[in-house]
Amino acid sequence: MKTIHVLLMSGLFAVSAVTSVHAAGDIAKGESTFTAKGCIGCHGPAGDSQAPEMFPKLKGRDEAYILTQLTDFKSGKRVGTTMNPMASTLTEEDINNIAAYISSNK
């Protein structure tokens, strides 16, 4: 019984470690990418859109939300006339970095 408990805990730890490594992004690179890729043009500085009725505010969103949305736009799972082409240029690293940057803006 103790062996099963140890194995289960080890497995949970391994899954947790892999998940956190995958989503960890660089905030400074994310800010640079957010600006360089033109995200700032619609979503505003730090994701604080000045026209939220047209371009959603991203500031204050959590990292998982941004990761999901950008990944879904990139894959075509989520459709948006502007966002699909924009997201298609992003690498996985770009997406992780942008998500880290946006989630750091409270």
N, C-alpha and C positions, 0 to 999 in steps of 0.2 A: 504494500500500500504506500509506503514511504517513497519507494522508487517511482511509482506512478505520479505522485505529487511533485517530486523533483523534476521529472520529465515534463509535466504540464507547465510548471513554472518556468522552466528553461525555454520551452517553446513560446510561451507568451512574451518572455523577455526578448527573444530573437525577433519575433514579429514586430514588437514595439520599436526595437532598434532599427530595423530595416525601414519602417514607415517614417521615423523621424529623420533618418539620413536622406531619404528620397525627397522630403518636403523642405529640407533646410536650404534656404537661399541666402544670398549675400545682399544685405540692405543697400549698401552703397552702389553695387552694380545694378541692383533693381531700380534705384533712382535714376541712374545714368541711362539705362535701357528704356525706362518709362518716358524720359525726355527725348532720347534719340529716335525712338520708334514713333514718336508723334502722339503718344497716349495723352500727353499733357494738353494737346490742342482741344480735345473734346472733354476729357475728364477733369481738367484743371490741375493746378499745382497741388501736389500731394494727393491727388484724387478727389479734390474738393470742388466738384463741378459747379460752375456758376449758372448753368442752365440744366438743372436736374430733370426737368420735364422732357428734355431731349437726350441728355447724356447723363447716365446715372452717377451719383456720388459713390465713389469707391472708398473714400476715407472712412476708417472705422470698421471696415469689413474684415473678417478673419481670414487667415492665410488659406485655410481649406476651401473657403468659398471662392476666392480668387483663382486658386489652382484649378478647381472644378470648372469654373466658367471659361477660363482661357483654354483649357484642354478641350472642352466641349466645342468651343468656337473653332479651334484649330482642326478638330476631327470632322466637323460638320454636324455633330450630334445636336448642337444648338445653332440655329440659323439667325444671322444678322447681316444685313447688306454691307455694313461697314466693318463689323468685327470679324467676319470670316476671313476676308483678305488680310486684315491687319494681323490676326492671330496666326495665319498660315506662315508668316515670316519669322515667328518666334521659335526658338529652340526650347527644349525641355529646361535647360539651364536658365534661359531668359524668363520662362514662366515661373520657375521657382524663385528667381531673384525678384521679379516684379511682385509676386505674392508676398514675399518677405517684406519688401519695401512698403506696399500698401498697408499690410497689417501692422506695421510699426507706426503708422500715422493715426494717432488717436484723436 
